[in-house]
Amino acid sequence: MRDVFVLGIGQTRFFADPSISCVDLGATAALEAVTDAGINAKQVQVAYCSSMLGPITSGQMALERLGICDLPIINVTNACASGNTAVHLAYKDVAAGFCDVALAVGFESMTQNQKNKGSKGLLATKEDLGGLLGLTMPSFFSMVCYRLKELRGATMEDLCIPTIKNHYNAQFNPRAQYNKPLTYEQVMASPRIAGDLTTLQCCPQSDGGAAVILCSEEFFEKHNPKGHPKIRVAASVLHSAGWLSTDKDLVFSHVMRATGDEAYKMAGFGPDRLDLVELHDAFSGEEMAAYEPLRLCPDGECVNYARKGYFNLDGKLPVNPSGGLLSLGHPLGASGVRVNCEVVRQIRGEAGGYQVKGAKTGLAQMLGGVLLGGLEAAAVCGIQILELVES
Amino acid sequence: MAKQRYLTEGYISKEVIADNNGKLGIVAHRCRNCGKLSFPAYELCPYCSSDNTDRVFLSDEATVLAATVTYAPVPPYKPPFTLAMVDIDDEVRTLVRVESKDLPKVGDKLRLKFGVLFTETEYDRKKKVSEDVDVVGYYYVPVAEESEAAEN
C-alpha cells in the first residue's frame, strides 16, 4: 500500500434542470477535474463512474467526450454511497500500485431519469421485505426521529436544527440548489411526508455531477502545474450493514460506527482532529442521528451538542458547511464524490463564504440504501478522510 | 372468488407466509448451530451462516419500538398508512404494517392478522384476459383496540 493524493476536483452546480442529461453532467464535472488537475485527460489510467439511474455504460458515454477511452472504465452503483464507492475503488487502484492516476466521477439527473422510471425517489423496492410492506426512505427516517424523541429527548425544534443550519450555510455556496435561510415555522408549514417529517426536513431531488482525480505521490510531485496543496487520502473505508438484531436501535447506526472507527484507525487520528465533516443529511433528523455513530460527540449527547451550535459553520466542528444534501440536493450517484470535493475545497481554502477557517482535515461520508428485509438499515456506509500534508 | 397470492410470492422466493395447522402464520428459522431465531427464514442463518436450521412460526404478538404514518402514495398502498418497527418473541426486530386508530406508542402490544392488502390486475397471456388478484399479507392491530372492539 502506498499513499494516495488528490490532484484535481470538479463539480457542476446542483440544480433541477430536465434539459441536461446525466451524461452531460458527468462530462462537465470530469472536464473540470482534469482542468483543475492541470493534466492531459489521456493521462487518466482508470475511471470509476457512479450513477444510479443513468443508462447502461453512462460512464463511457460521459468520458469519451474528453478522449478518456481505450482504458478500464467501470460503472458502479451502491445506493447513496455510490460516489464514495467510486472514490474508494479509484483509491484502492492507486494505493495498490495498479495505476498512478485514477478518476472517480459521479453524476445523476434525477429530473430526467427518475421520471423515466416512474417512481419518486421514495424507494419501495419489491425485492426487499420492507419495500413490499411499503417502506420508504422518509418513513424509515421518521422512525429514527421517533426514537430520537424517545431516547434523546429531542423536540421538534431540535429535529429541525440540521435543516435550518444547513440552509443557513448554503446561502454562501453558489453551487447549492437552495440558497435561502429557513425558519422553524417555514420548515413545519411545508407539507408532511411521513410521521413528523415535512418536505423541508427532506433533501430535494436534484441533478449534478462531481469528479476527483487521485494519484500517487510520485505523480503528484512531478505533475502539479497549478501548485495545489498536497492533500492525502488518509482513509477510505466502505462497509455494508449487519443483521438487524434486537440490540440494535434505529437511533444508532452500527454500520456507520463500524465504518467510522475503521476510517479513524486507518487515518491514525480520531474525530478530535477533524476540522469539518460533510455527511449524508437526506433528512434533518438523519444528520442528528449521525453525530454519535461518527463520534462527533459523546454517545447520548447529539441533541445537546446540536443545541449548543457545536456543528454550526462557526462552531467547534462544522458539519455540512456546504449546505449538505438538504440545500444542494441529492443527485444519488454524484453526492458521494461531491462530499470529497467539498473537503478538498475546504483544505485548499477555496470554499469562499462557507470556508472553515484553517481547515486541514475533513471527513466525507454517505450512508445509503434503506432495506428492512433482515439487515440493519441503512445498508451501506462509505467514508473518506482527507488531510493536508504540510511541507 | 378472485385469484389470490401471498404478498411475498414472486419477489422473495423463500417461504414467509404459510399454513400453520389450519391458519396462516409467519415462518422463521431457529438455528441449531448458534441458537438464534431469524426472520425472514432465508437460505442460511444470518448470524452464523449455518444451514442447520429448524422451520418455526413466530408468535402472534409483537411489541412496538417505533411507528410512523406515511402521507405520500407508495403504490400499491394508498396513504395514509401506518408502519411500525416491532419486536417479536424478544428476538426478532422487523418492520410491519399496522391498522390502528392512533399512532402506536413504544411498548404497545400488537396482534398478528392476515387479510387482503390490495388487489392487483394480472394479464393472463394464454387466455388473453386481465383478471383481479387479491394479494394476501400480514398486518398487526393494537391488542387494546381489539378488546375495545370486543366490548362494543
Interface residues (C-beta under 8 A of the other chain):
Chain A: K120 L122 A124 K126 E127 L129 G130 L132 L133 G134 L135 T136 P138 S139 S142 M143 V144 Y146 R147 E150 P191 R192 I193 A194 G195 W243 L244 S245 T246 K248 D249 L250 L372 G373 G374
Chain B: L7 T8 Y11 I12 V16 S38 F39 P40 Y42 P46 Y47 L65 A66 A67 T68 V69 T70 Y71 A72 V74 P75 Y77 F81 L83 M85 D87 D90 E91 V92 R93 T94 L95 V96 R97 V106 G137
